[in-house]
Protein backbone atom coordinates (compact mmCIF):
# COMPACT_ATOMS: atom_id res chain seq x y z
CA UNK A 1 0.00 0.00 0.00
CA UNK A 2 2.78 2.41 0.94
CA UNK A 3 4.68 1.69 -2.26
CA UNK A 4 1.54 2.37 -4.32
CA UNK A 5 0.95 5.68 -2.59
CA UNK A 6 4.61 6.56 -3.03
CA UNK A 7 4.52 5.73 -6.73
CA UNK A 8 1.27 7.67 -7.15
CA UNK A 9 2.75 10.72 -5.41
CA UNK A 10 5.95 10.63 -7.46
CA UNK A 11 3.98 10.15 -10.66
CA UNK A 12 1.65 13.04 -9.86
CA UNK A 13 4.52 15.36 -8.98
CA UNK A 14 6.37 14.39 -12.17
CA UNK A 15 3.36 15.20 -14.34
CA UNK A 16 2.79 18.47 -12.44
CA UNK A 17 6.45 19.38 -12.88
CA UNK A 18 6.28 18.85 -16.65
CA UNK A 19 3.09 20.91 -16.91
CA UNK A 20 4.63 23.78 -14.94
CA UNK A 21 7.74 23.62 -17.14
CA UNK A 22 5.48 24.53 -20.05
CA UNK A 23 3.50 27.15 -18.12
CA UNK A 24 6.63 28.99 -16.93
CA UNK A 25 8.80 28.15 -19.93
CA UNK A 26 10.28 31.66 -20.35
CA UNK A 27 11.17 32.12 -16.68
CA UNK A 28 12.58 28.60 -16.41
CA UNK A 29 14.75 29.20 -19.48
CA UNK A 30 16.24 32.25 -17.78
CA UNK A 31 16.76 30.33 -14.53
CA UNK A 32 18.58 27.54 -16.36
CA UNK A 33 20.77 30.08 -18.14
CA UNK A 34 21.70 31.72 -14.83
CA UNK A 35 22.46 28.36 -13.19
CA UNK A 36 24.74 27.39 -16.08
CA UNK A 37 26.56 30.67 -15.58
CA UNK A 38 27.08 29.78 -11.90
CA UNK A 39 28.40 26.37 -12.92
CA UNK A 40 30.88 27.87 -15.41
CA UNK A 41 32.06 30.74 -13.23
CA UNK A 42 31.99 29.27 -9.71
CA UNK A 43 31.33 25.53 -9.41
CA UNK A 44 33.60 24.07 -12.10
CA UNK A 45 36.65 26.30 -11.38
CA UNK A 46 36.44 25.55 -7.65
CA UNK A 47 35.68 21.81 -7.83
CA UNK A 48 37.05 20.35 -11.07
CA UNK A 49 40.72 20.13 -10.06
CA UNK A 50 39.83 18.69 -6.64
CA UNK A 51 37.59 16.05 -8.22
CA UNK A 52 40.52 14.87 -10.33
CA UNK A 53 43.09 15.11 -7.53
CA UNK A 54 40.92 13.31 -4.97
CA UNK A 55 40.22 10.47 -7.40
CA UNK A 56 43.94 10.11 -8.14
CA UNK A 57 44.78 10.06 -4.42
CA UNK A 58 42.43 7.08 -3.93
CA UNK A 59 43.25 5.11 -7.08
CA UNK A 60 47.01 5.52 -6.54
CA UNK A 61 46.85 4.63 -2.81
CA UNK A 62 48.52 7.96 -2.09
CA UNK A 63 45.96 8.58 0.68
CA UNK A 64 47.78 5.99 2.83
CA UNK A 65 51.06 7.91 2.69
CA UNK A 66 49.40 11.28 3.31
CA UNK A 67 47.66 9.94 6.44
CA UNK A 68 50.77 8.68 8.25
CA UNK A 69 51.54 11.88 10.26
CA UNK A 70 48.01 11.84 11.74
CA UNK A 71 47.97 8.30 13.10
CA UNK A 72 47.41 9.27 16.75
CA UNK A 73 44.48 11.62 16.04
CA UNK A 74 42.96 9.14 13.64
CA UNK A 75 43.08 6.15 16.00
CA UNK A 76 42.42 7.69 19.41
CA UNK A 77 40.11 10.64 18.61
CA UNK A 78 38.35 9.80 15.32
CA UNK A 79 38.48 6.03 16.00
CA UNK A 80 39.18 5.22 12.37
CA UNK A 81 42.13 3.39 10.79
CA UNK A 82 45.07 5.83 10.35
CA UNK A 83 45.20 5.51 6.57
CA UNK A 84 41.85 7.27 6.15
CA UNK A 85 42.66 10.58 7.86
CA UNK A 86 43.80 12.23 4.63
CA UNK A 87 40.34 11.50 3.21
CA UNK A 88 38.88 13.72 5.93
CA UNK A 89 41.37 16.48 5.09
CA UNK A 90 40.62 16.33 1.35
CA UNK A 91 36.87 16.26 2.00
CA UNK A 92 37.25 19.36 4.20
CA UNK A 93 39.01 21.50 1.60
CA UNK A 94 37.81 20.04 -1.69
CA UNK A 95 34.12 20.97 -1.66
CA UNK A 96 30.79 19.48 -0.59
CA UNK A 97 30.50 16.27 -2.64
CA UNK A 98 34.21 15.36 -2.70
CA UNK A 99 34.01 13.46 0.59
CA UNK A 100 31.09 11.36 -0.62
CA UNK A 101 32.91 10.70 -3.90
CA UNK A 102 35.99 9.48 -2.01
CA UNK A 103 33.94 7.22 0.26
CA UNK A 104 32.12 5.72 -2.70
CA UNK A 105 35.39 5.07 -4.57
CA UNK A 106 37.15 3.60 -1.53
CA UNK A 107 34.23 1.29 -0.81
CA UNK A 108 33.82 0.35 -4.47
CA UNK A 109 37.51 -0.65 -4.66
CA UNK A 110 37.27 -2.64 -1.40
CA UNK A 111 39.65 -0.31 0.46
CA UNK A 112 37.26 0.54 3.30
CA UNK A 113 34.49 -1.32 5.09
CA UNK A 114 30.89 -0.13 4.89
CA UNK A 115 30.51 0.89 8.54
CA UNK A 116 33.66 3.04 8.55
CA UNK A 117 32.71 4.65 5.24
CA UNK A 118 29.24 5.60 6.54
CA UNK A 119 30.78 6.87 9.78
CA UNK A 120 33.28 9.10 7.95
CA UNK A 121 30.62 10.34 5.55
CA UNK A 122 29.01 12.06 8.55
CA UNK A 123 31.83 14.61 8.81
CA UNK A 124 33.70 14.51 5.47
CA UNK A 125 31.42 17.23 4.14
CA UNK A 126 32.38 20.89 3.81
CA UNK A 127 32.25 23.67 1.24
CA UNK A 128 35.98 24.33 1.55
CA UNK A 129 37.81 27.40 2.91
CA UNK A 130 38.25 29.06 -0.50
CA UNK A 131 34.52 28.96 -1.29
CA UNK A 132 33.50 30.07 2.21
CA UNK A 133 35.99 32.94 2.42
CA UNK A 134 35.19 34.24 -1.07
CA UNK A 135 31.40 33.83 -1.09
CA UNK A 136 30.49 34.25 2.58
CA UNK A 137 33.44 36.34 3.70
CA UNK A 138 34.29 38.79 0.94
CA UNK A 139 31.06 38.91 -1.04
CA UNK A 140 28.63 39.08 1.90
CA UNK A 141 30.64 40.76 4.66
CA UNK A 142 33.58 42.33 2.79
CA UNK A 143 36.00 40.54 5.10
CA UNK A 144 38.15 37.45 4.74
CA UNK A 145 38.27 37.31 8.55
CA UNK A 146 34.50 36.74 8.68
CA UNK A 147 34.89 33.92 6.18
CA UNK A 148 37.59 32.36 8.35
CA UNK A 149 35.36 32.57 11.43
CA UNK A 150 32.50 30.90 9.53
CA UNK A 151 34.86 28.20 8.26
CA UNK A 152 36.22 27.67 11.79
CA UNK A 153 32.69 27.23 13.16
CA UNK A 154 31.72 24.69 10.49
CA UNK A 155 34.90 22.62 10.70
CA UNK A 156 34.68 22.71 14.52
CA UNK A 157 31.19 21.23 14.22
CA UNK A 158 32.51 18.58 11.83
CA UNK A 159 35.32 17.68 14.23
CA UNK A 160 32.74 17.33 16.98
CA UNK A 161 30.70 15.06 14.69
CA UNK A 162 33.82 12.97 14.13
CA UNK A 163 34.32 12.54 17.88
CA UNK A 164 30.63 11.75 18.50
CA UNK A 165 30.40 9.28 15.62
CA UNK A 166 33.49 7.45 16.89
CA UNK A 167 32.30 7.35 20.51
CA UNK A 168 32.10 3.80 21.82
CA UNK A 169 33.99 2.33 18.87
CA UNK A 170 37.13 0.30 19.64
CA UNK A 171 40.51 1.87 18.98
CA UNK A 172 41.67 0.54 15.61
CA UNK A 173 44.71 -1.71 15.77
CA UNK A 174 47.91 -0.71 14.07
CA UNK A 175 48.21 -2.32 10.68
CA UNK A 176 51.10 -2.72 8.30
CA UNK A 177 49.73 -1.81 4.87
CA UNK A 178 51.77 -3.05 1.94
CA UNK A 179 49.70 -1.48 -0.85
CA UNK A 180 51.90 -0.19 -3.65
CA UNK A 181 51.63 3.34 -4.96
CA UNK A 182 50.09 3.46 -8.41
CA UNK A 183 51.42 6.80 -9.62
CA UNK A 184 50.80 5.90 -13.26
CA UNK A 185 49.44 7.80 -16.24
CA UNK A 186 46.60 5.27 -16.45
CA UNK A 187 45.40 6.20 -12.96
CA UNK A 188 45.70 9.90 -13.76
CA UNK A 189 43.70 9.55 -16.99
CA UNK A 190 41.04 7.51 -15.17
CA UNK A 191 40.84 10.21 -12.50
CA UNK A 192 40.40 12.90 -15.17
CA UNK A 193 37.62 10.88 -16.78
CA UNK A 194 35.82 10.26 -13.48
CA UNK A 195 36.29 13.89 -12.46
CA UNK A 196 34.70 15.09 -15.70
CA UNK A 197 31.75 12.73 -15.22
CA UNK A 198 31.36 13.87 -11.62
CA UNK A 199 31.38 17.55 -12.62
CA UNK A 200 28.73 16.93 -15.27
CA UNK A 201 26.55 15.18 -12.70
CA UNK A 202 26.95 18.02 -10.17
CA UNK A 203 26.15 20.73 -12.72
CA UNK A 204 23.15 18.78 -14.02
CA UNK A 205 21.67 18.60 -10.50
CA UNK A 206 22.27 22.33 -9.97
CA UNK A 207 20.47 23.15 -13.23
CA UNK A 208 17.58 20.87 -12.27
CA UNK A 209 17.19 22.57 -8.88
CA UNK A 210 17.19 25.98 -10.56
CA UNK A 211 13.99 24.92 -12.34
CA UNK A 212 12.48 23.79 -9.02
CA UNK A 213 13.23 27.15 -7.40
CA UNK A 214 11.78 29.00 -10.38
CA UNK A 215 8.55 26.96 -10.26
CA UNK A 216 8.22 27.48 -6.49
CA UNK A 217 8.73 31.21 -6.93
CA UNK A 218 6.31 31.68 -9.84
CA UNK A 219 3.64 29.52 -8.23
CA UNK A 220 3.76 31.59 -5.02
CA UNK A 221 4.94 28.72 -2.80
CA UNK A 222 8.36 30.25 -2.21
CA UNK A 223 6.82 33.63 -1.39
CA UNK A 224 4.45 32.06 1.15
CA UNK A 225 7.24 30.11 2.89
CA UNK A 226 9.55 33.13 2.93
CA UNK A 227 6.90 35.44 4.38
CA UNK A 228 6.04 32.86 7.04
CA UNK A 229 9.70 32.53 7.98
CA UNK A 230 10.08 36.32 8.11
CA UNK A 231 7.05 36.62 10.39
CA UNK A 232 8.27 33.91 12.76
CA UNK A 233 11.91 35.01 12.97
CA UNK A 234 11.62 38.76 12.48
CA UNK A 235 13.98 38.65 9.52
CA UNK A 236 13.60 40.91 6.51
CA UNK A 237 11.61 39.27 3.74
CA UNK A 238 14.56 39.46 1.34
CA UNK A 239 16.81 37.62 3.82
CA UNK A 240 14.13 35.04 4.58
CA UNK A 241 13.69 34.43 0.86
CA UNK A 242 17.47 34.10 0.38
CA UNK A 243 17.64 31.64 3.31
CA UNK A 244 14.85 29.47 1.88
CA UNK A 245 16.52 29.49 -1.55
CA UNK A 246 19.84 28.57 0.07
CA UNK A 247 18.24 25.61 1.82
CA UNK A 248 17.27 24.40 -1.64
CA UNK A 249 20.47 25.42 -3.49
CA UNK A 250 23.38 26.84 -1.51
CA UNK A 251 24.73 29.29 -4.13
CA UNK A 252 21.70 31.51 -3.35
CA UNK A 253 23.39 32.41 -0.07
CA UNK A 254 25.02 35.36 -1.87
CA UNK A 255 21.54 36.98 -1.94
CA UNK A 256 21.58 37.60 1.83
CA UNK A 257 21.92 41.23 2.94
CA UNK A 258 25.51 42.35 2.54
CA UNK A 259 27.31 43.65 5.61
CA UNK A 260 24.66 42.56 8.15
CA UNK A 261 26.83 40.93 10.85
CA UNK A 262 23.74 39.52 12.59
CA UNK A 263 23.45 37.09 9.69
CA UNK A 264 26.91 35.56 10.21
CA UNK A 265 25.70 32.60 12.37
CA UNK A 266 22.83 31.97 9.93
CA UNK A 267 25.32 31.98 7.06
CA UNK A 268 27.45 29.40 8.90
CA UNK A 269 24.48 27.12 9.52
CA UNK A 270 23.32 27.31 5.89
CA UNK A 271 26.83 26.53 4.61
CA UNK A 272 27.10 23.65 7.07
CA UNK A 273 23.84 22.19 5.75
CA UNK A 274 24.81 22.70 2.12
CA UNK A 275 21.32 22.69 0.66
CA UNK A 276 19.04 19.97 -0.72
CA UNK A 277 20.80 20.19 -4.07
CA UNK A 278 24.15 19.14 -2.56
CA UNK A 279 22.48 16.44 -0.46
CA UNK A 280 21.10 14.96 -3.67
CA UNK A 281 24.58 15.11 -5.21
CA UNK A 282 25.98 13.21 -2.22
CA UNK A 283 23.25 10.60 -2.52
CA UNK A 284 24.04 10.28 -6.22
CA UNK A 285 27.71 9.58 -5.59
CA UNK A 286 26.81 6.88 -3.05
CA UNK A 287 24.81 5.05 -5.78
CA UNK A 288 22.90 3.04 -3.18
CA UNK A 289 26.10 1.27 -2.07
CA UNK A 290 26.28 3.20 1.19
CA UNK A 291 23.42 4.34 3.41
CA UNK A 292 22.99 8.10 3.88
CA UNK A 293 20.73 7.87 6.98
CA UNK A 294 23.56 8.49 9.44
CA UNK A 295 24.85 11.29 7.22
CA UNK A 296 21.49 13.11 7.25
CA UNK A 297 21.21 12.86 11.04
CA UNK A 298 24.70 14.23 11.68
CA UNK A 299 24.25 16.92 9.01
CA UNK A 300 21.21 18.35 10.80
CA UNK A 301 23.06 18.19 14.11
CA UNK A 302 26.14 19.87 12.61
CA UNK A 303 23.95 22.63 11.15
CA UNK A 304 22.63 23.52 14.61
CA UNK A 305 26.06 23.31 16.25
CA UNK A 306 27.65 25.43 13.49
CA UNK A 307 25.13 28.19 14.22
CA UNK A 308 25.84 28.10 17.97
CA UNK A 309 29.61 27.92 17.58
CA UNK A 310 29.65 30.75 15.04
CA UNK A 311 27.60 32.90 17.40
CA UNK A 312 30.17 32.19 20.12
CA UNK A 313 33.15 32.89 17.83
CA UNK A 314 31.66 36.21 16.74
CA UNK A 315 31.38 37.28 20.36
CA UNK A 316 34.92 36.11 21.19
CA UNK A 317 36.52 37.59 18.07
CA UNK A 318 34.99 41.07 18.11
CA UNK A 319 33.11 41.56 14.80
CA UNK A 320 34.82 44.88 14.19
CA UNK A 321 36.12 43.68 10.85
CA UNK A 322 38.28 45.52 8.37
CA UNK A 323 36.84 45.38 4.83
CA UNK A 324 39.04 43.43 2.44
CA UNK A 325 37.22 43.74 -0.85
CA UNK A 326 39.21 42.55 -3.84
CA UNK A 327 39.76 44.96 -6.75
CA UNK A 328 37.04 44.86 -9.37
CA UNK A 329 39.48 43.73 -12.05
CA UNK A 330 40.62 40.80 -9.93
CA UNK A 331 37.03 39.72 -9.33
CA UNK A 332 36.31 39.75 -13.04
CA UNK A 333 39.40 37.68 -13.80
CA UNK A 334 38.54 35.21 -11.05
CA UNK A 335 35.03 34.65 -12.36
CA UNK A 336 35.99 34.49 -16.02
CA UNK A 337 34.56 31.38 -17.73
CA UNK A 338 37.49 31.17 -20.16
CA UNK A 339 39.72 28.94 -17.94
CA UNK A 340 36.74 26.64 -17.38
CA UNK A 341 36.10 26.37 -21.11
CA UNK A 342 39.75 25.44 -21.68
CA UNK A 343 39.54 22.79 -18.96
CA UNK A 344 36.41 21.29 -20.51
CA UNK A 345 37.90 21.33 -24.02
CA UNK A 346 41.08 19.60 -22.82
CA UNK A 347 39.01 17.01 -20.96
CA UNK A 348 36.88 16.28 -24.04
CA UNK A 349 40.00 15.95 -26.22
CA UNK A 350 41.65 13.65 -23.69
CA UNK A 351 38.59 11.43 -23.36
CA UNK A 352 38.26 11.33 -27.15
CA UNK A 353 41.86 10.16 -27.48
CA UNK A 354 41.26 7.45 -24.88
CA UNK A 355 38.21 6.24 -26.80
CA UNK A 356 40.17 6.17 -30.08
CA UNK A 357 43.02 4.19 -28.50
CA UNK A 358 40.58 1.65 -27.07
CA UNK A 359 38.97 1.18 -30.49
CA UNK A 360 42.39 0.65 -32.08
CA UNK A 361 43.23 -2.05 -29.51
CA UNK A 362 39.91 -3.77 -30.21
C-alpha positions as CSV (number, residue, x, y, z in Angstrom):
1,X,0.0,0.0,0.0
2,X,2.8,2.4,0.9
3,X,4.7,1.7,-2.3
4,X,1.5,2.4,-4.3
5,X,1.0,5.7,-2.6
6,X,4.6,6.6,-3.0
7,X,4.5,5.7,-6.7
8,X,1.3,7.7,-7.1
9,X,2.8,10.7,-5.4
10,X,6.0,10.6,-7.5
11,X,4.0,10.1,-10.7
12,X,1.7,13.0,-9.9
13,X,4.5,15.4,-9.0
14,X,6.4,14.4,-12.2
15,X,3.4,15.2,-14.3
16,X,2.8,18.5,-12.4
17,X,6.5,19.4,-12.9
18,X,6.3,18.9,-16.7
19,X,3.1,20.9,-16.9
20,X,4.6,23.8,-14.9
21,X,7.7,23.6,-17.1
22,X,5.5,24.5,-20.0
23,X,3.5,27.1,-18.1
24,X,6.6,29.0,-16.9
25,X,8.8,28.2,-19.9
26,X,10.3,31.7,-20.4
27,X,11.2,32.1,-16.7
28,X,12.6,28.6,-16.4
29,X,14.7,29.2,-19.5
30,X,16.2,32.3,-17.8
31,X,16.8,30.3,-14.5
32,X,18.6,27.5,-16.4
33,X,20.8,30.1,-18.1
34,X,21.7,31.7,-14.8
35,X,22.5,28.4,-13.2
36,X,24.7,27.4,-16.1
37,X,26.6,30.7,-15.6
38,X,27.1,29.8,-11.9
39,X,28.4,26.4,-12.9
40,X,30.9,27.9,-15.4
41,X,32.1,30.7,-13.2
42,X,32.0,29.3,-9.7
43,X,31.3,25.5,-9.4
44,X,33.6,24.1,-12.1
45,X,36.6,26.3,-11.4
46,X,36.4,25.5,-7.6
47,X,35.7,21.8,-7.8
48,X,37.1,20.3,-11.1
49,X,40.7,20.1,-10.1
50,X,39.8,18.7,-6.6
51,X,37.6,16.1,-8.2
52,X,40.5,14.9,-10.3
53,X,43.1,15.1,-7.5
54,X,40.9,13.3,-5.0
55,X,40.2,10.5,-7.4
56,X,43.9,10.1,-8.1
57,X,44.8,10.1,-4.4
58,X,42.4,7.1,-3.9
59,X,43.2,5.1,-7.1
60,X,47.0,5.5,-6.5
61,X,46.9,4.6,-2.8
62,X,48.5,8.0,-2.1
63,X,46.0,8.6,0.7
64,X,47.8,6.0,2.8
65,X,51.1,7.9,2.7
66,X,49.4,11.3,3.3
67,X,47.7,9.9,6.4
68,X,50.8,8.7,8.3
69,X,51.5,11.9,10.3
70,X,48.0,11.8,11.7
71,X,48.0,8.3,13.1
72,X,47.4,9.3,16.7
73,X,44.5,11.6,16.0
74,X,43.0,9.1,13.6
75,X,43.1,6.1,16.0
76,X,42.4,7.7,19.4
77,X,40.1,10.6,18.6
78,X,38.4,9.8,15.3
79,X,38.5,6.0,16.0
80,X,39.2,5.2,12.4
81,X,42.1,3.4,10.8
82,X,45.1,5.8,10.3
83,X,45.2,5.5,6.6
84,X,41.9,7.3,6.1
85,X,42.7,10.6,7.9
86,X,43.8,12.2,4.6
87,X,40.3,11.5,3.2
88,X,38.9,13.7,5.9
89,X,41.4,16.5,5.1
90,X,40.6,16.3,1.4
91,X,36.9,16.3,2.0
92,X,37.2,19.4,4.2
93,X,39.0,21.5,1.6
94,X,37.8,20.0,-1.7
95,X,34.1,21.0,-1.7
96,X,30.8,19.5,-0.6
97,X,30.5,16.3,-2.6
98,X,34.2,15.4,-2.7
99,X,34.0,13.5,0.6
100,X,31.1,11.4,-0.6
101,X,32.9,10.7,-3.9
102,X,36.0,9.5,-2.0
103,X,33.9,7.2,0.3
104,X,32.1,5.7,-2.7
105,X,35.4,5.1,-4.6
106,X,37.1,3.6,-1.5
107,X,34.2,1.3,-0.8
108,X,33.8,0.3,-4.5
109,X,37.5,-0.6,-4.7
110,X,37.3,-2.6,-1.4
111,X,39.7,-0.3,0.5
112,X,37.3,0.5,3.3
113,X,34.5,-1.3,5.1
114,X,30.9,-0.1,4.9
115,X,30.5,0.9,8.5
116,X,33.7,3.0,8.6
117,X,32.7,4.7,5.2
118,X,29.2,5.6,6.5
119,X,30.8,6.9,9.8
120,X,33.3,9.1,8.0
121,X,30.6,10.3,5.6
122,X,29.0,12.1,8.6
123,X,31.8,14.6,8.8
124,X,33.7,14.5,5.5
125,X,31.4,17.2,4.1
126,X,32.4,20.9,3.8
127,X,32.2,23.7,1.2
128,X,36.0,24.3,1.5
129,X,37.8,27.4,2.9
130,X,38.3,29.1,-0.5
131,X,34.5,29.0,-1.3
132,X,33.5,30.1,2.2
133,X,36.0,32.9,2.4
134,X,35.2,34.2,-1.1
135,X,31.4,33.8,-1.1
136,X,30.5,34.2,2.6
137,X,33.4,36.3,3.7
138,X,34.3,38.8,0.9
139,X,31.1,38.9,-1.0
140,X,28.6,39.1,1.9
141,X,30.6,40.8,4.7
142,X,33.6,42.3,2.8
143,X,36.0,40.5,5.1
144,X,38.1,37.5,4.7
145,X,38.3,37.3,8.5
146,X,34.5,36.7,8.7
147,X,34.9,33.9,6.2
148,X,37.6,32.4,8.3
149,X,35.4,32.6,11.4
150,X,32.5,30.9,9.5
151,X,34.9,28.2,8.3
152,X,36.2,27.7,11.8
153,X,32.7,27.2,13.2
154,X,31.7,24.7,10.5
155,X,34.9,22.6,10.7
156,X,34.7,22.7,14.5
157,X,31.2,21.2,14.2
158,X,32.5,18.6,11.8
159,X,35.3,17.7,14.2
160,X,32.7,17.3,17.0
161,X,30.7,15.1,14.7
162,X,33.8,13.0,14.1
163,X,34.3,12.5,17.9
164,X,30.6,11.8,18.5
165,X,30.4,9.3,15.6
166,X,33.5,7.5,16.9
167,X,32.3,7.4,20.5
168,X,32.1,3.8,21.8
169,X,34.0,2.3,18.9
170,X,37.1,0.3,19.6
171,X,40.5,1.9,19.0
172,X,41.7,0.5,15.6
173,X,44.7,-1.7,15.8
174,X,47.9,-0.7,14.1
175,X,48.2,-2.3,10.7
176,X,51.1,-2.7,8.3
177,X,49.7,-1.8,4.9
178,X,51.8,-3.0,1.9
179,X,49.7,-1.5,-0.9
180,X,51.9,-0.2,-3.7
181,X,51.6,3.3,-5.0
182,X,50.1,3.5,-8.4
183,X,51.4,6.8,-9.6
184,X,50.8,5.9,-13.3
185,X,49.4,7.8,-16.2
186,X,46.6,5.3,-16.4
187,X,45.4,6.2,-13.0
188,X,45.7,9.9,-13.8
189,X,43.7,9.5,-17.0
190,X,41.0,7.5,-15.2
191,X,40.8,10.2,-12.5
192,X,40.4,12.9,-15.2
193,X,37.6,10.9,-16.8
194,X,35.8,10.3,-13.5
195,X,36.3,13.9,-12.5
196,X,34.7,15.1,-15.7
197,X,31.7,12.7,-15.2
198,X,31.4,13.9,-11.6
199,X,31.4,17.6,-12.6
200,X,28.7,16.9,-15.3
201,X,26.5,15.2,-12.7
202,X,26.9,18.0,-10.2
203,X,26.1,20.7,-12.7
204,X,23.2,18.8,-14.0
205,X,21.7,18.6,-10.5
206,X,22.3,22.3,-10.0
207,X,20.5,23.2,-13.2
208,X,17.6,20.9,-12.3
209,X,17.2,22.6,-8.9
210,X,17.2,26.0,-10.6
211,X,14.0,24.9,-12.3
212,X,12.5,23.8,-9.0
213,X,13.2,27.2,-7.4
214,X,11.8,29.0,-10.4
215,X,8.5,27.0,-10.3
216,X,8.2,27.5,-6.5
217,X,8.7,31.2,-6.9
218,X,6.3,31.7,-9.8
219,X,3.6,29.5,-8.2
220,X,3.8,31.6,-5.0
221,X,4.9,28.7,-2.8
222,X,8.4,30.2,-2.2
223,X,6.8,33.6,-1.4
224,X,4.5,32.1,1.2
225,X,7.2,30.1,2.9
226,X,9.5,33.1,2.9
227,X,6.9,35.4,4.4
228,X,6.0,32.9,7.0
229,X,9.7,32.5,8.0
230,X,10.1,36.3,8.1
231,X,7.1,36.6,10.4
232,X,8.3,33.9,12.8
233,X,11.9,35.0,13.0
234,X,11.6,38.8,12.5
235,X,14.0,38.7,9.5
236,X,13.6,40.9,6.5
237,X,11.6,39.3,3.7
238,X,14.6,39.5,1.3
239,X,16.8,37.6,3.8
240,X,14.1,35.0,4.6
241,X,13.7,34.4,0.9
242,X,17.5,34.1,0.4
243,X,17.6,31.6,3.3
244,X,14.8,29.5,1.9
245,X,16.5,29.5,-1.5
246,X,19.8,28.6,0.1
247,X,18.2,25.6,1.8
248,X,17.3,24.4,-1.6
249,X,20.5,25.4,-3.5
250,X,23.4,26.8,-1.5
251,X,24.7,29.3,-4.1
252,X,21.7,31.5,-3.4
253,X,23.4,32.4,-0.1
254,X,25.0,35.4,-1.9
255,X,21.5,37.0,-1.9
256,X,21.6,37.6,1.8
257,X,21.9,41.2,2.9
258,X,25.5,42.3,2.5
259,X,27.3,43.6,5.6
260,X,24.7,42.6,8.2
261,X,26.8,40.9,10.9
262,X,23.7,39.5,12.6
263,X,23.4,37.1,9.7
264,X,26.9,35.6,10.2
265,X,25.7,32.6,12.4
266,X,22.8,32.0,9.9
267,X,25.3,32.0,7.1
268,X,27.4,29.4,8.9
269,X,24.5,27.1,9.5
270,X,23.3,27.3,5.9
271,X,26.8,26.5,4.6
272,X,27.1,23.7,7.1
273,X,23.8,22.2,5.8
274,X,24.8,22.7,2.1
275,X,21.3,22.7,0.7
276,X,19.0,20.0,-0.7
277,X,20.8,20.2,-4.1
278,X,24.1,19.1,-2.6
279,X,22.5,16.4,-0.5
280,X,21.1,15.0,-3.7
281,X,24.6,15.1,-5.2
282,X,26.0,13.2,-2.2
283,X,23.3,10.6,-2.5
284,X,24.0,10.3,-6.2
285,X,27.7,9.6,-5.6
286,X,26.8,6.9,-3.1
287,X,24.8,5.0,-5.8
288,X,22.9,3.0,-3.2
289,X,26.1,1.3,-2.1
290,X,26.3,3.2,1.2
291,X,23.4,4.3,3.4
292,X,23.0,8.1,3.9
293,X,20.7,7.9,7.0
294,X,23.6,8.5,9.4
295,X,24.9,11.3,7.2
296,X,21.5,13.1,7.2
297,X,21.2,12.9,11.0
298,X,24.7,14.2,11.7
299,X,24.3,16.9,9.0
300,X,21.2,18.4,10.8
301,X,23.1,18.2,14.1
302,X,26.1,19.9,12.6
303,X,23.9,22.6,11.2
304,X,22.6,23.5,14.6
305,X,26.1,23.3,16.2
306,X,27.6,25.4,13.5
307,X,25.1,28.2,14.2
308,X,25.8,28.1,18.0
309,X,29.6,27.9,17.6
310,X,29.6,30.7,15.0
311,X,27.6,32.9,17.4
312,X,30.2,32.2,20.1
313,X,33.1,32.9,17.8
314,X,31.7,36.2,16.7
315,X,31.4,37.3,20.4
316,X,34.9,36.1,21.2
317,X,36.5,37.6,18.1
318,X,35.0,41.1,18.1
319,X,33.1,41.6,14.8
320,X,34.8,44.9,14.2
321,X,36.1,43.7,10.9
322,X,38.3,45.5,8.4
323,X,36.8,45.4,4.8
324,X,39.0,43.4,2.4
325,X,37.2,43.7,-0.9
326,X,39.2,42.5,-3.8
327,X,39.8,45.0,-6.8
328,X,37.0,44.9,-9.4
329,X,39.5,43.7,-12.1
330,X,40.6,40.8,-9.9
331,X,37.0,39.7,-9.3
332,X,36.3,39.7,-13.0
333,X,39.4,37.7,-13.8
334,X,38.5,35.2,-11.0
335,X,35.0,34.6,-12.4
336,X,36.0,34.5,-16.0
337,X,34.6,31.4,-17.7
338,X,37.5,31.2,-20.2
339,X,39.7,28.9,-17.9
340,X,36.7,26.6,-17.4
341,X,36.1,26.4,-21.1
342,X,39.7,25.4,-21.7
343,X,39.5,22.8,-19.0
344,X,36.4,21.3,-20.5
345,X,37.9,21.3,-24.0
346,X,41.1,19.6,-22.8
347,X,39.0,17.0,-21.0
348,X,36.9,16.3,-24.0
349,X,40.0,15.9,-26.2
350,X,41.6,13.7,-23.7
351,X,38.6,11.4,-23.4
352,X,38.3,11.3,-27.1
353,X,41.9,10.2,-27.5
354,X,41.3,7.5,-24.9
355,X,38.2,6.2,-26.8
356,X,40.2,6.2,-30.1
357,X,43.0,4.2,-28.5
358,X,40.6,1.7,-27.1
359,X,39.0,1.2,-30.5
360,X,42.4,0.7,-32.1
361,X,43.2,-2.1,-29.5
362,X,39.9,-3.8,-30.2
